[in-house]
C-alpha cells in the first residue's frame, strides 16, 4: 500500500522537489498528498502546484495567537490523513495540538550532527567551533528544539577553506539524499521507536 506523506515548507522547496521526484516512482512507496506552507507566494508551493499536488497556507499572522494557529495547522494537515508529515525547511515550531496528533509521525532534518549545534545556525556554529566533520540529521520532532529521536545521520567533511555558505551547500546535498532514502525506508519497511532509539528493520 502506498503511504500518504504531507510536506510542510517555508521557502524554495528543494527538499520537497527531491521527495516529489522520488515519489514519482511507484517503487518508492509514497504519495505526496499535500504541501502546506506558513507563507504565500513561495516556490515550494509552486513546485507542488506544477505537478498537481494540493496546497494550503496557514499563516501565523492570520490567527489570534500561536496556540490557535497550531490547532488550525493540525486541522488542515489532518484533513489529508497523512501517514507521515515531513518538515522540509518549514521555519515554524509546531505546538502541543500538532504533536498530539502527529507525534511519532513528524520528521524534520537539521544541518548538523545532533545533538551538536542545534538551532538556526548549525553550519555556522560548527565552523566557529572548529569541527573537522559536520553533517545532517533526520529526527522525529518532539516538544524541544532539534531534540527528538534520531532516525538517520550523514557525515560531511569540513574543508579548511570552507565558509558557511560552501559548507551549508554540501550539507544540503547530503541532507536531501538522506531524507529521501530514510523516509522511503520508513514507509516501505516500517519503523520502531523505543525511547530515543528509532529502528528501521
Order of alpha helices (4+ residues) and beta strands (2+ residues): beta-alpha-beta-alpha-beta-alpha-beta-alpha-beta-alpha-beta-beta-alpha-beta-beta
